Amino acid sequence: MKTKMKKNSKGKNVKPWWEKPGFAIQYQIEARPGWIWNRNYDKFNASMKDENGNLKFNGPFCKMKKWVEFSKKVGVDYHHFESKWHDGICYWNTKYTKWKTPEDYCKVYAEESRKAGIPFLFYYSSIIDHNPDFDDIQPLRGVTPSFIAMHSKEKKKIAELSMKSAKLTEFSNAQEAKKRNIPYNIEFFDDVHFHDFTYNPEKYENYMLNQLKELIENYKPTGLWCDWYFGKTENSAPLIMNFMEKNFPNIILAFNNSLVGINLKWAHYLAGEAHNMEDVWKLSNIYRKSEKPWELIGPAPLAWDIPLARPDPYEIVRFAAITMASGGKMCFGLPSQMNGELFPEPAHNLELLGAWYKPRHTLFTESIPMIYEGEKVLSVEVSEKDFGTIGSINEDDTLVHIINFKGQKKELTIEFTQEHWPKIKKIVLEPNKKELKLKKTNNKIVLLLSKEDIDPADTILRIIT
């Protein structure tokens, strides 16, 4: 994907935001009291209708101005809004369905984002849509991952794959809840039946492309973030790529779950989900070497359908630090309550992340990751096991990020082998510019960090040679 590079005052090329590390929020409208992510849509849709079968919208009533103000306050580099989640409810004045909100929330989101100068994307559920307009072609109405746009000669295989995905999702959610000692009622949907749906994926695909055109032409977003990419087993992603490349090549395009299909035909950047420290660390170390821009996304609260704050408020700060230091973008899902207020505890943690990020912003956005094998910077040793290292290049210096996996405040010894670090003149602690004392031996440069020097998420060392 080629873009025309701008130049800064020093004559250096400046990358566009989507090619750089950064931090974002995805504003979500999917968390509803009494409903988990994996829902029975025969029951859910019935609960959303009036006596005449029309949508009886009961929220979330989005407070778009407040949400964009929140983005500006915490200092995001870009943000997403769920214009249409898997339930199919459209949060704009679309002419293609009556399954839509009475207020045009996408219009307000676009206007306010432009005023704030924030690049904005529309999330669009491209492979799943439980709008009752599609009940006749829906493979499974009793689970969320019903692959309406999937192509197969044997339609039963589509329903079976949908069920398999539903069970895997619930198992994963239950395992994550168990690790955090949170009650979670796992359901394997034994009462879901394979009804005799009509095989007609084109009905949905025509609707989808018309809606994407409508969103782009009416609201002129910076980009589209489609959920999700399913490789060669479905057809919506290739359709969207062809459509966007031909008609809207300057609208930024990304697909969730596309990290698994790195050789996408056409997209601006790759995206994938990471909900815990293990996933963030593993994926960041894999995609640190990627030539294509990439992003990780995960819930700011405990899970997509558990809108409680993570117990350690610095957990999401570590997620962001690891991802951005590795060259990626980190986006956090932030759910809204039915009255449109953001859930306060996850929002508070994002405010903490924003305050941490602001003085460190250019240490991430204006850096490029170092290329090395393995999961630690070559010839840099940390005295404690619960810390990791990530290297990047910022201006003419090297940054070594000491990731504090458990938020411990303890003294650390950092050793640099002189064979690979022969020209170190000084090491400065960022962002406060404190020069640190070094001790040189025959073959090592030793740095002692006091408890006060240790950041709860990421202690950043600038190596000056």
ROSE-83728 format. One record per atom (N, C-alpha, C): residue in one letter; x, y, z. Coordinates in steps of 0.05 Angstrom, whole numbers, plus 5000, padded with zeros to 4 digits. Layout:
! residues N
AXYZ;...
***
This chain:
! residues 465
M501749765000;M500050005000;M501850255000;K501850404979;K503550634976;K502050884984;T503351064999;T502151315006;T504251535002;K503351774996;K505251994992;K506152095019;M508752085024;M509852165050;M510052465052;K509252575075;K509752845081;K512452885094;K513553125094;K516153175106;K515753375129;N517453335150;N517353515172;N519253755168;S519553925189;S521154165186;S524054105181;K524953855188;K527753775183;K528053635157;G525953625141;G526153495115;G525953195115;K525253075139;K525052785141;K522252695134;N521952455123;N519352345117;N517752295142;V515152365141;V513352315164;V511252115155;K511051895170;K509151685163;K506251775171;P504251685157;P501451735165;P500851585191;W498851665205;W498251555232;W497951245231;W496751145209;W496150855209;W498550685204;E500750805196;E503250645193;E505050665218;K504150815238;K505850865262;K504650725286;P506250685307;P505150595332;P503150805342;G501250715359;G499350905370;G497350765389;F495650925401;F493750835421;F490950925413;A488950745415;A486250815406;A484250695425;I481750785422;I479450685436;I477350595415;Q476150365419;Q473750285404;Q471350315421;Y469550495415;Y467150545431;Y465050325423;Q464150185444;Q462549945439;Q459749975449;I457849855434;I455049875441;I453849595445;E455549395451;E454649115451;E453949015479;A454949155500;A454549045528;A451749115537;R450048915540;R447348955548;R446748785573;P445448895593;P444848745618;P443448485611;G444448265622;G443148005619;G443947855595;W445647975577;W446447845552;W449447815551;I450347575546;I453247535541;I453847575511;W456447565505;W457147605476;W455747405458;N455747155466;N454546945450;N451546915458;R449847015440;R447047035447;R445246865429;N442946795439;N440846675423;N439246895411;Y439446935385;Y438247165372;Y435247135366;D434246895367;D431246865367;D430147005392;K431446965414;K430547095439;K431347385440;F433847455433;F434747725434;F433047915416;N432747825391;N431147995373;N428348035382;A427147825393;A424447845403;A424248055426;S426348065442;S426448255464;S426848545454;M427648585429;M428148845418;M425948945400;K423648805400;K421448885382;K419048975397;D417449155384;D414849235395;D412649035386;E410249095392;E408048915385;E407648885355;N408649075340;N408449055311;N410848935297;G412748845313;G415148725301;G417348915293;N417049175300;N419049375294;N421049395316;L423449495310;L425549535330;L424549725351;K424649645376;K424049805399;K426749875413;F428050075403;F430750135412;F430750225441;N432450105457;N432550175485;N435450245494;G437250285475;G439950365482;G441950165472;P444550235476;P445550475488;P444850725472;F443950935486;F443451195474;F446151345475;C447651325454;C450451425453;C450651715459;K452551785476;K453152065482;K455752135467;M455352175441;M457652195423;M459552435429;K458352665436;K460052895442;K461852835466;K460652705486;K462252635510;K464352425504;W463752235486;W465652025479;W468052145464;V467452325445;V469652445430;V471352625448;E469952765467;E471452925486;E473252745504;F472252515510;F473852325526;F476352235510;S475952185484;S478252105467;S480352325467;K479452575465;K481252805464;K482652835491;K481152795512;K482352815539;K484552615544;V484152365536;V486152165542;V488352165521;G488052305499;G490152335480;G490452105460;V488251995450;V488451775431;V489651875404;D490851695389;D491851765363;D489751725341;Y487651565347;Y485451515329;Y483351365346;H480851335335;H478851175350;H476851055330;H475450845341;H473450695326;H470650735339;F468550705324;F465850685335;F464450455322;E463050285338;E461550055327;E458950155314;S459250215288;S456850305273;S454850085270;K455749835268;K453949605266;K455349365278;W454449275301;W455649035314;W454248785303;H454848555315;H453748295305;H450748285307;D449548445325;D446648435327;D445248565303;G446848705286;G445748815262;G444349085265;I444149185290;I442849455293;I444749665282;C443649825264;C445350035251;C445050295266;Y447350415273;Y447350665289;Y447550915271;W446350895247;W446251125230;W443651105214;N443051315199;N440451335184;N440751195157;T441050935158;T441350775134;T438650745120;K438650735093;K436150705078;K435750405071;Y437450235081;Y437349955072;Y435949765093;T435249875116;T433849715136;T432449895156;K430349785169;K429049935191;K430249845218;W432149665217;W433449565242;W435649765249;K434850005257;K436850225261;K435850405284;T437750555294;T437150735317;T435550985307;P433951095325;P432351335317;P434151575313;E436551585326;E438351805322;E440751715305;D441751895288;D444051835271;D446551885287;Y447451675301;Y449851705318;Y452451725301;C452551595279;C454951605262;C455451895252;K453252035246;K453552315237;K454852485259;V453952455283;V455052615305;V457952535311;Y458452275310;Y461152175315;Y463052285294;A462252285269;A463952395248;A464452695251;E462352845256;E462553135259;E464353205283;E463953075305;E465453135329;E468353055327;S468852825314;S471652735310;S473152925292;R471853025271;R473153215253;R473853475268;K471953565285;K472453805301;K474853765319;A475053525331;A477253465350;A479853395336;G479753365309;G482153295294;G483153015299;I481252825306;I481952545312;I481252375288;P483252225276;P482552025255;P480451835266;F478251785251;F476151615261;F475351395241;L474851165252;L474050925236;L471350825245;F469950715226;F467450575232;F468050275234;Y467450155257;Y467349865260;Y464849775245;Y465149555230;Y462849435215;Y463049135217;S461049005228;S460948715229;S460348605201;S462448505188;S462148435160;S461448145155;I462047965174;I461547685169;I459147585185;I458247735205;I455947655222;I453947885223;D451347825220;D449248025222;D446647895229;H445647945253;H443247815263;H440747995260;N440848185242;N438448335234;N436348135226;P433848155237;P431747965229;P431047975200;D431848185186;D431448185156;D432747945143;F434747825157;F436247605145;F435647335159;D433447315174;D432847065187;D432646835168;D431646885144;D431246665125;D433846555114;I436046715115;I438546605105;I440646565127;Q439746595152;Q441546575175;Q442246285181;P444846205180;P445545925186;P444645835214;L445146005234;L444345945262;L443446195275;R440946195284;R439846435298;R440346415328;G441346185338;G441646135366;G444446195377;V446346285360;V449046345369;V449946595354;T451946735365;T452846975353;T454446925327;P456446755327;P458046715302;P456546545281;S454446665270;S452946535248;S454046655222;F455446495206;F456946605184;F455246645159;I453846865159;I451846935139;I453046975111;A455547065110;A456747125084;A458646905075;M458446665087;M460246445079;M459246295055;H461046205038;H460246065014;H461145775017;S459345595011;S459845305011;S457645164996;K458344954982;K456344794968;K454544644987;E455644575010;E454044435031;E453444635053;K450944735053;K450244945072;K450344845102;K450044585106;K450244475133;K452944525145;K455044525127;K457744575137;K458044855148;I456645045137;I456745315147;I455545335175;A453245195179;A452045195206;A453845045226;E455144825217;E456844675236;E459344845244;L460444985224;L462745155230;L461945385249;S459545495245;S458545705263;S458345595291;M457245355295;M456945245321;M459645185334;K461445085318;K464145025328;K465445285338;S465245495323;S466345755331;S465045855357;A462445815359;A461045905383;A462045765408;K462445505406;K463345345429;K466245415436;L467945465416;L470745545422;L470745815436;T469045995427;T468946265440;T468146235469;E466046085474;E465146055502;E467145915519;F468545725509;F470645585524;F472845775531;S473645935512;S475846135516;S474946335537;N472546445535;N471546635554;N471446515582;A470546265584;A470346135610;A473146095623;Q475046025606;Q477745985616;Q478946245627;E478446465612;E479546725620;E478146815646;A475546765649;A474146835673;A475146665697;K475746415692;K476746235713;K479446335724;K481146425706;K483846525714;K483546765732;R481446925729;R481047165744;R478947135767;N478146875772;N476246815793;N473646975790;I472646975765;I470147115760;I468046905752;P465646915764;P463546725755;P462846765726;Y462646545711;Y461846575683;Y460346325675;N457846355666;N456146135659;N456646045631;I458245845627;I458845745600;I456445585590;E455745645565;E453445505552;E454345395526;F453745135521;F454445015496;F452044985477;F449845125483;F447645165465;F446544895455;D446044715473;D444944455466;D442144475453;D440744695459;D438044715449;D437944855422;V440244925411;V440345055385;V439944855363;H438144905345;H437544715324;H438544825297;F439244645279;F440044715252;F437544735235;H436444985233;H433945015217;H434645015188;D432744975171;D433144955142;D433145235130;F435445375133;F435645645122;F436045635092;T435445855079;T435845885050;T438745965045;Y440145825027;Y442945885021;Y442946115000;N443546355010;N443546594993;N445346805005;P448046755006;P449846955018;P449847225003;E449147214977;E449147464961;E447147674972;K445047574984;K443047754995;K444247945016;Y445847825033;Y447247985053;Y449548145041;E451048025023;E453448155013;E452648414997;N450448414982;N449548654968;N448848874988;Y447448785009;Y446648975031;Y449249095044;M451148925050;M453649015063;M455149215046;L455549165020;L457049355003;L455449615000;N452849594998;N451249844996;N451550015022;Q451649875045;Q451950025070;Q454650145073;L456750005065;L459450115066;L459650365048;K458550345025;K458550585007;K457050815020;E454750755033;E453150955046;E454651085069;L456050925085;L457551035108;L459851215098;I461151135077;I463451285067;I462551545054;E460551525037;E459651765022;E458151965040;N456651865060;N455152045077;N456752165099;Y458752015110;Y460152105134;Y463152145131;K464152065108;K467052105101;K468952035124;P468851785133;P470651695154;P473551675145;T475351675164;T478151635158;T478551345149;G477051165161;G477450885154;G475050705162;L475250455153;L473450235160;L474950015174;W473749905195;W475049685210;W472949455210;C473449265193;C471449055189;C471948805206;D469848695217;D470048475236;D468548225224;W469848015214;W472647985215;W473747845190;Y476347785188;Y477447645166;Y477447345172;F476647175153;F476346885158;F477846735137;G479946845126;G481546705107;G480046625082;K480646385072;K479446295047;K476746165050;T475746145075;T473246005080;T470846175079;E471146435073;E468846605071;E469346815049;N467246965042;N467547125018;N467347425024;S466547515048;S466047795052;S468647965051;A470847855062;A473348015062;A474348065034;P474647865016;P475447924989;P473648114974;L471048084979;L469048274967;L469648554975;I470048595001;I470548865012;I473148975001;M475248805001;M477848904990;M477548994961;N476348834945;N475948914917;N474349164914;F472249184929;F470449414929;F471949664938;M473449654960;M474849884970;M477149964952;E478649774942;E480949834925;E479949984899;K477649894889;K476650014865;K475350284869;N473850314891;N472150544895;N473150754915;F474450654936;F475250834958;F478150764968;P480150774950;P482850684958;P484150854979;N483151104984;N484351275004;N483051255031;I480951095033;I479651035059;I481250805072;I482250855096;I483950645109;I482250405115;L483250165108;L481749915111;L483349725128;A482049615148;A483249405165;A481149195172;F482148945176;F480348725184;F481248615211;N479348575229;N479948425253;N480648135246;N482348015261;N483247735257;N484947705232;S485847925220;S487447905196;S490347835201;L491247845226;L493947765232;L494447475225;V492247315224;V492547035216;V492847005186;G492247215171;G492447195142;G494147425131;I496647425138;I498347655134;I498647725104;N498047535086;N498247595058;N495547675046;L494247865059;L491747965049;L492148095022;K490048065005;K490248174978;K490548474979;W488948604996;W489048904997;W487848995023;A489449135039;A488549265064;A490749445073;H490149645089;H492249835097;H493749725121;Y492349605140;Y493849475162;Y492349235173;L493849065187;L492848815198;L491948865227;A490048705236;A489148735264;A488548455275;G488948435302;G488348175315;G487748225344;E486348035357;E485548065385;E487647955404;A487948095426;A489648005448;A488448105474;H487647915491;H486047985515;H487647975541;N490047855540;N491647825564;N494547865558;M496147875580;M499047935577;M500447735559;E499847475562;E501147275546;E500747315516;D498247375509;D497647425481;D499047675470;V498947885486;V500148135477;V503148105473;W504447965492;W507347935490;W508147745467;K506647535464;K507247335442;K506847465415;L504547595410;L503947705384;L505747945377;S506348105397;S508048335392;S510848245384;N511848035396;N514447935388;N514447805361;I512147705352;I511947585325;I511847815305;Y510048015309;Y509548215289;Y511348455290;R513148455310;R515148665311;R516848685285;K517148455272;K518748445248;K517048475222;S514448525225;S512648545202;S513248795186;E513148775160;E513449015143;E510849155139;K508649025146;K505949145143;K505049255170;P503849495170;P502849605195;P500849415208;W500849415235;W499149225250;W498049355275;E495949225285;E494549315309;E493649085326;L493749115352;L492448925370;L490049065383;I487948915388;I485549025401;I484748835424;G483948945446;G483048785469;G481148955486;P479548825503;P477748975520;P479149135542;A478449385546;A479449535568;A478449415595;P475949315596;P475049165620;P476048875619;L474848715636;L475748435638;L475348275613;A473048325599;A472448175575;A470348335560;W469848255534;W467848395518;W465148395532;D464448185546;D461848165559;D461948175589;I464248265600;I464548305629;I465648585633;P463948785634;P464849065634;P465949165661;L467248985676;L468549065701;L471449145696;A472449325713;A475249405709;A477149175715;R479349175701;R481548985709;R482649065736;P483148875754;P484048945781;P486549115782;D488449065764;D490849215763;D490549425741;P490249685748;P489749895728;P492049925709;Y494449835716;Y496749865698;Y496949635678;E495149435680;E495249215661;E494949305632;I493049485627;I492649585600;I494949775592;V496249905611;V498550075605;V500749895594;R501149665607;R503249475597;R502549365569;F499949305565;F499149215538;F499949425517;A499349675522;A499949895503;A502949925500;A504449915522;A507349955521;A508649735504;I507849485509;I509049255495;I508449285465;T505949335459;T505149345431;T506449575416;M506349805428;M507350045414;M510450035412;A511749945433;A514649925432;A515549725410;S513749535404;S514349335383;S513449425355;G512449675354;G511849795328;G508849775320;G507149675338;G504349645332;G502649855344;K500049845337;K498050015349;K496449855369;M495549975391;M493949835411;M491349975414;C489149835409;C486449935411;C484949795434;F483549945450;F482049835473;F479149875469;G477549655471;G474649675471;G473649785497;L471949995495;L470750115519;L467750115516;P466349955533;P463449925530;P461950155543;S459550195532;S457750405543;S455450275557;Q454350425576;Q451950335590;Q449550405573;M447150315581;M444850355565;M444050655562;N444750815582;N444151095580;N446251255565;G448351115555;G450351245539;G452851335555;E452751305581;E455051365597;E457051135594;L459651195593;L461650995592;L461950855619;F462450595619;F462850455645;F465150595659;P464750695684;P466650875696;P469350755703;E469450505713;E472050395721;E473850335698;P472950195677;P474750165653;P475550445642;A473650635642;A474350905631;A476551035648;H476350995675;H478351105692;H481150995686;N481250725681;N483850605674;N484950715648;L483150775629;L484050895604;L485051185608;E483851325627;E484851585634;E487651565646;L488151365662;L490751325673;L492751265651;L491951095632;L493751035609;L494351295594;G492251455589;G492651705575;G494651885588;A494451915615;A496252085630;A499151975628;W499351715629;W502051585626;W503151625598;Y501451615578;Y502351615550;Y503151895541;K501852105550;K502352375539;K505252455540;P506652435563;P509452515562;P511352325547;R510252085540;R511851885527;R511051845497;H509252015488;H508051975462;H510051935440;T511852125436;T513752105414;T515851885418;L516151785443;L517951555447;L516851305434;F514251305428;F512951075414;F512351145385;T510951365380;T510051425353;T512251495334;E514451595344;E516751675327;E519051475328;S518451235337;S520451025339;S519850795319;I521950645313;I521550395297;I522750165313;P521549925311;P522549705328;P525249605318;M526949525337;M529449385330;M528749105320;I530349005302;I529948735291;I531948555305;Y530948365319;Y532648165332;Y531047905336;E532347685339;E531047425343;E530247395372;G528247235377;G527547175405;G525847395417;E525547375444;E523747555458;E525247735478;K527747795472;K529147995489;K531348125472;V532048365480;V534048525465;V536748385469;L538248355447;L540748215446;L542748335466;S543948165483;S546048245501;S545248445522;V542648445529;V541648605552;V540348415572;E541448405596;E540448225616;E539248375640;V536948295649;V535548415672;V535748225695;S536248325719;S536848155742;S534348005752;E531948095746;E529547965756;E527947845733;K526747615738;K525447465717;K522747575708;D521447735725;D518847845718;D518948105703;F521048145688;F521448375671;F522348285644;G521448425623;G522248355596;G523448605582;T524748565560;T526048785545;T525048795517;I524749045507;I524049095479;I525749325470;G526849305446;G528549515435;G527249665412;S527849925410;S526850085388;S528850305382;I528650425359;I530350645350;I528750905350;N529751105365;N528351365367;N530351585361;E529851735339;E531751935329;E534351785323;D536551865335;D539151725330;D539951535353;D538051495371;D538751335395;D537151075396;T538050895414;T536650645419;T535050675445;L532550585444;L530950575469;L530750285477;V531250235503;V530749965514;V528449995534;H526249855528;H523949855545;H524149625565;I524049685591;I524049475611;I521249435620;I519949225610;I517049175615;I516749045642;N515149165659;N514649075686;N512048905687;F512348645682;F510048475678;F508148465701;K509148495726;K507448475749;K507348735766;G508448945755;G508249205769;G509849225795;Q512049075796;Q513649075820;Q515449315823;K515749415847;K517649625854;K519949495868;K522049445853;K524449325864;K526949415849;E529149405862;E531649485849;E532349285827;L533449395805;L534249225783;L537049285775;T538349075765;T540949105753;T540749035723;I541549215706;I541449175677;I544349155667;E544948945653;E547648905642;E547648905612;F549449065600;F549849085571;F552548965565;T552548755548;T555048635540;T556548825520;Q558948905527;Q560349105511;Q561049005483;E561048745479;E561548645452;E559448745432;H556948765442;H554748855425;H554049145431;W554949255453;W554349535461;W556949675467;P558849715448;P561449815454;P561650115457;K559650265447;K559950555446;K557950705463;I557050585485;I555150725503;I556650955517;K555651195513;K556751435527;K555151485553;K552551475550;K550851515574;K548151395570;I546751345591;I543951245590;I542151435606;V540051515593;V538151705605;V535451575609;L534251635632;L531651525638;L529551705625;E527751585610;E525551735597;E522951695612;P521151905613;P521352155598;P522552385614;N523552325639;N524452555656;N527352635651;K528752505632;K531452575623;K533552555645;K533052385665;K534952345687;K537252175677;E539752275680;E542052125671;E542751915693;L543251675685;L543651455704;L546651385706;K547451295729;K550351225734;K550950955722;L553150945708;L554050695696;L556650595709;K556850335710;K559350205719;K560350025697;K562850065689;K564049915668;K565949705679;T565749465669;T567649245675;T569049175649;N570548965650;N572048885626;N570248835602;N568048705606;N566348635583;N563448715587;K562748855608;K559948935612;K559749225621;I557449345614;I556649595626;I554249535644;V554549615669;V552549545689;V551049795698;L548349765698;L546649985706;L544949895729;L544950055751;L543349995774;L540850185774;L538550065776;L536050225777;L534850205805;S534350425818;S533050425844;S530050365842;K528750315864;K525950265864;K524450515852;E525450755859;E524150995850;E524351025819;D526350905807;D526650925778;D524850725763;I523750535777;I522150325763;I519350415758;D518550405733;D515750475726;D513950225729;P511450265738;P509750035741;P509049885716;A509650005692;A509049875667;A511549845650;D512950065645;D515150065625;D517250275633;T519550185641;T521750365647;T523350395621;I523550645611;I524750695585;I527550805587;L529450675576;L532250755577;L533150855549;R534151095548;R535251205523;R538251155523;I539250995504;I542050935502;I543351125482;I545151285492;I546451485476;I549351405471;T550151385445;T552751285437;T554351505424;
***
